[in-house]
Amino acid sequence: MATEDMVCELGYEVTGTASSVEAALVALQRNRPDVALLDLKLRTETSLAVANQCRLLGIGIAFTTGYAAAELPEACGDAPLLAKPYTVAELRSVLEYATRMSSVPLH
């Protein structure tokens, strides 16, 4: 909830939250956000399937994680990483970058 508060503080609208990959994929069909802020780990799964779906839909993505960047799967690609704990300023920077990336076509 702290992240949701920070996102709102920055002037973004939170269109939904999900605590599982399945719930996140359903939420993407209901609300197509401009940006998805994805925790790399959702319970026992990674959010890579959600990231892939976002990319197919042209939705910018950013990952949050408590892991070091060197531990991230290669499948995360060039998505920005926000290491926990993070500040509002760091969150702003990552969201702005991910928003710009949402308009970049897939390769």
PyMOL commands that set and color helices and strands:
alter all, ss='L'
color gray80, all
select helices_A, chain A and resi 2-9+21-30+48-57+69-71+74-76+88-101
alter helices_A, ss='H'
color red, helices_A
select strands_A, chain A and resi 35-39+41-42+45-46+60-65+81-83
alter strands_A, ss='S'
color yellow, strands_A
deselect
rebuild
show_as cartoon
